[in-house]
């Protein structure tokens, strides 16, 4: 294995081991619960809809997908472009503690229909845009049977107030970014002893590399 990749893998493993599992602060992050009365493929939801438990559709419209394509988790997912660009927000938000780091994780793909192409997803905290993600269904070989979901992460530091999380589509057409498996957790900073272990591990790898060099 490439030594740089090996060092990176061990560093990630040690860091992950230092982070205990935390409960998801977002309810119904995989969109499995709610009042679904669409057809066998999807249900289009307009602005203000609360059909998906724990979520509220913002601007435009979205499609609540049911088995039309491969979900990342469970049977449901979203196309953030319904009849056009739409958005959805966690209805109640979540309380943050000032100085506490939070990790937002979600799976992204794209509607492969209509010839495919780039699908753009926007992420906002408290209605302030913080990031934009692009998924190209052609480059990823995406099909309904294999959506090739990609996991994205974003971290931020809480300010002690209620935080809202909003996902939106940057595609004005009816074929937009797909979203599933939204998770928000707190992140604990590794203890000094763990950081020391990580440093020793990387130094050891460096020594091995020098002996083999």
VEXDREN-2710 file (C-alpha; in Angstrom, 1 decimal):
% VEXDREN-2710
k/r/px/py/pz
1/UNK/0.0/0.0/0.0
2/UNK/1.2/3.6/-0.7
3/UNK/2.7/4.8/2.6
4/UNK/0.9/8.2/2.4
5/UNK/-2.4/6.4/2.1
6/UNK/-1.5/4.0/4.9
7/UNK/-0.6/6.9/7.2
8/UNK/-3.8/8.7/6.3
9/UNK/-5.9/5.6/6.9
10/UNK/-4.3/4.9/10.3
11/UNK/-4.7/8.6/11.3
12/UNK/-8.4/8.5/10.4
13/UNK/-8.9/5.3/12.2
14/UNK/-7.3/6.6/15.4
15/UNK/-9.2/9.8/15.2
16/UNK/-12.5/8.0/14.6
17/UNK/-11.8/5.7/17.6
18/UNK/-11.5/8.8/19.8
19/UNK/-15.0/10.0/18.9
20/UNK/-17.7/8.2/20.7
21/UNK/-21.0/7.6/18.9
22/UNK/-23.7/10.2/19.5
23/UNK/-27.4/10.3/18.8
24/UNK/-28.6/11.9/15.7
25/UNK/-29.9/15.4/16.5
26/UNK/-32.1/15.4/13.3
27/UNK/-35.3/13.4/13.4
28/UNK/-36.2/11.2/10.4
29/UNK/-33.0/11.9/8.6
30/UNK/-33.7/9.2/6.0
31/UNK/-37.2/10.5/5.3
32/UNK/-38.8/7.1/6.1
33/UNK/-41.7/8.5/8.2
34/UNK/-44.6/10.7/7.3
35/UNK/-47.9/10.9/5.3
36/UNK/-47.0/9.3/2.0
37/UNK/-50.0/9.1/-0.5
38/UNK/-48.2/9.3/-3.8
39/UNK/-47.9/6.7/-6.5
40/UNK/-45.5/3.8/-6.6
41/UNK/-42.6/6.1/-7.5
42/UNK/-42.8/9.5/-5.9
43/UNK/-44.9/12.3/-4.3
44/UNK/-44.4/15.9/-5.2
45/UNK/-44.6/18.3/-2.2
46/UNK/-45.0/22.0/-2.5
47/UNK/-43.8/24.9/-0.3
48/UNK/-45.1/24.6/3.3
49/UNK/-45.7/20.8/3.2
50/UNK/-45.0/18.9/6.4
51/UNK/-45.9/15.5/5.0
52/UNK/-42.4/14.3/5.8
53/UNK/-42.2/13.9/9.5
54/UNK/-39.7/16.4/11.0
55/UNK/-39.3/18.4/7.8
56/UNK/-40.9/21.3/6.1
57/UNK/-40.6/22.1/2.4
58/UNK/-39.4/25.6/1.8
59/UNK/-39.4/27.3/-1.6
60/UNK/-40.5/25.6/-4.8
61/UNK/-41.3/21.9/-4.6
62/UNK/-39.5/18.6/-4.1
63/UNK/-40.1/15.0/-4.9
64/UNK/-40.4/12.5/-2.0
65/UNK/-39.0/9.4/-3.8
66/UNK/-40.3/5.9/-2.9
67/UNK/-38.4/3.0/-4.5
68/UNK/-38.2/4.9/-7.8
69/UNK/-34.4/4.6/-7.4
70/UNK/-32.1/3.0/-5.0
71/UNK/-32.2/4.8/-1.6
72/UNK/-29.1/5.3/0.4
73/UNK/-30.9/4.2/3.6
74/UNK/-34.3/2.5/3.8
75/UNK/-36.8/3.0/1.0
76/UNK/-37.3/6.8/0.7
77/UNK/-35.1/9.6/-0.4
78/UNK/-35.5/13.1/-2.0
79/UNK/-35.1/14.8/-5.3
80/UNK/-34.7/18.4/-4.2
81/UNK/-36.2/19.5/-7.6
82/UNK/-39.8/18.7/-7.8
83/UNK/-41.4/20.7/-10.6
84/UNK/-38.4/23.0/-10.4
85/UNK/-35.8/23.9/-7.7
86/UNK/-37.0/23.4/-4.2
87/UNK/-35.7/23.2/-0.6
88/UNK/-36.4/21.4/2.6
89/UNK/-35.5/22.2/6.3
90/UNK/-35.6/20.3/9.5
91/UNK/-38.8/21.6/11.0
92/UNK/-37.8/22.1/14.7
93/UNK/-34.0/22.6/14.2
94/UNK/-31.8/21.7/17.1
95/UNK/-30.3/23.5/20.1
96/UNK/-26.5/24.0/20.0
97/UNK/-24.1/24.7/22.8
98/UNK/-21.7/27.6/22.4
99/UNK/-18.2/26.3/21.5
100/UNK/-19.4/22.8/20.8
101/UNK/-18.4/21.3/17.4
102/UNK/-21.1/19.6/15.4
103/UNK/-20.8/17.4/12.3
104/UNK/-23.4/17.4/9.5
105/UNK/-23.3/14.2/7.4
106/UNK/-25.5/13.4/4.4
107/UNK/-25.6/11.2/1.3
108/UNK/-25.9/12.9/-2.1
109/UNK/-26.6/11.6/-5.6
110/UNK/-28.5/13.0/-8.5
111/UNK/-31.6/12.3/-10.6
112/UNK/-30.2/10.3/-13.6
113/UNK/-33.2/11.0/-15.8
114/UNK/-33.4/13.3/-18.8
115/UNK/-29.9/12.5/-19.9
116/UNK/-28.3/13.1/-16.5
117/UNK/-25.6/15.7/-15.9
118/UNK/-24.5/17.9/-13.0
119/UNK/-26.8/18.2/-10.0
120/UNK/-26.1/20.9/-7.5
121/UNK/-27.1/20.8/-3.8
122/UNK/-26.9/23.8/-1.4
123/UNK/-26.6/23.6/2.4
124/UNK/-27.6/26.5/4.7
125/UNK/-27.4/27.0/8.4
126/UNK/-29.9/29.5/9.9
127/UNK/-30.8/30.5/6.3
128/UNK/-27.2/31.5/5.6
129/UNK/-25.5/29.5/2.8
130/UNK/-22.5/27.6/3.9
131/UNK/-21.6/25.2/1.1
132/UNK/-22.5/24.0/-2.3
133/UNK/-22.0/20.4/-3.6
134/UNK/-22.0/19.2/-7.2
135/UNK/-22.7/15.6/-8.3
136/UNK/-22.4/14.6/-12.0
137/UNK/-24.6/11.6/-12.7
138/UNK/-22.8/10.9/-16.0
139/UNK/-19.3/11.0/-14.5
140/UNK/-20.5/8.7/-11.6
141/UNK/-22.3/6.3/-13.9
142/UNK/-25.5/6.8/-11.9
143/UNK/-28.6/4.8/-12.7
144/UNK/-31.8/4.2/-10.8
145/UNK/-30.6/0.8/-9.8
146/UNK/-27.2/2.0/-8.6
147/UNK/-27.3/5.6/-7.4
148/UNK/-23.6/5.6/-6.4
149/UNK/-24.4/7.7/-3.3
150/UNK/-21.6/10.0/-2.0
151/UNK/-21.3/10.9/1.7
152/UNK/-20.5/14.6/2.4
153/UNK/-19.6/16.1/5.8
154/UNK/-19.6/19.6/7.1
155/UNK/-18.6/20.8/10.6
156/UNK/-19.5/24.0/12.5
157/UNK/-19.2/25.4/16.0
158/UNK/-22.4/26.1/17.9
159/UNK/-23.3/29.5/19.2
160/UNK/-25.7/28.5/21.9
161/UNK/-28.8/29.1/19.9
162/UNK/-31.4/27.1/17.9
163/UNK/-29.8/26.0/14.5
164/UNK/-31.9/25.3/11.4
165/UNK/-30.6/23.1/8.6
166/UNK/-31.8/23.6/5.0
167/UNK/-31.0/21.7/1.9
168/UNK/-31.8/23.1/-1.5
169/UNK/-31.5/22.5/-5.2
170/UNK/-29.4/24.5/-7.6
171/UNK/-31.1/23.0/-10.6
172/UNK/-34.0/24.9/-12.0
173/UNK/-35.2/21.9/-13.9
174/UNK/-37.3/19.0/-12.6
175/UNK/-34.2/16.8/-12.3
176/UNK/-32.1/17.8/-9.3
177/UNK/-29.8/16.5/-6.6
178/UNK/-30.9/13.5/-4.5
179/UNK/-30.6/13.6/-0.7
180/UNK/-30.8/10.9/1.9
181/UNK/-29.4/9.8/5.3
182/UNK/-29.0/13.1/7.0
183/UNK/-27.2/12.9/10.4
184/UNK/-26.1/15.6/12.8
185/UNK/-24.0/14.7/15.8
186/UNK/-21.7/16.4/18.4
187/UNK/-18.0/15.9/18.0
188/UNK/-15.7/15.4/21.0
189/UNK/-12.1/16.7/20.6
190/UNK/-9.7/13.7/21.2
191/UNK/-8.0/13.6/24.6
192/UNK/-4.2/14.6/24.7
193/UNK/-3.3/11.0/25.3
194/UNK/-5.1/9.9/22.1
195/UNK/-3.4/12.7/20.1
196/UNK/-0.1/11.5/21.5
197/UNK/-0.9/8.0/20.4
198/UNK/-1.7/9.3/16.9
199/UNK/1.5/11.2/16.8
200/UNK/3.6/8.2/17.8
201/UNK/1.8/6.0/15.3
202/UNK/2.6/8.4/12.5
203/UNK/6.2/8.8/13.7
204/UNK/6.6/5.0/13.7
205/UNK/5.3/4.8/10.1
206/UNK/7.8/7.5/9.2
207/UNK/10.6/5.4/10.7
208/UNK/9.6/2.3/8.8
209/UNK/9.5/4.3/5.6
210/UNK/13.0/5.6/6.2
211/UNK/14.4/2.1/6.9
212/UNK/12.8/0.9/3.7
213/UNK/13.9/3.9/1.7
END
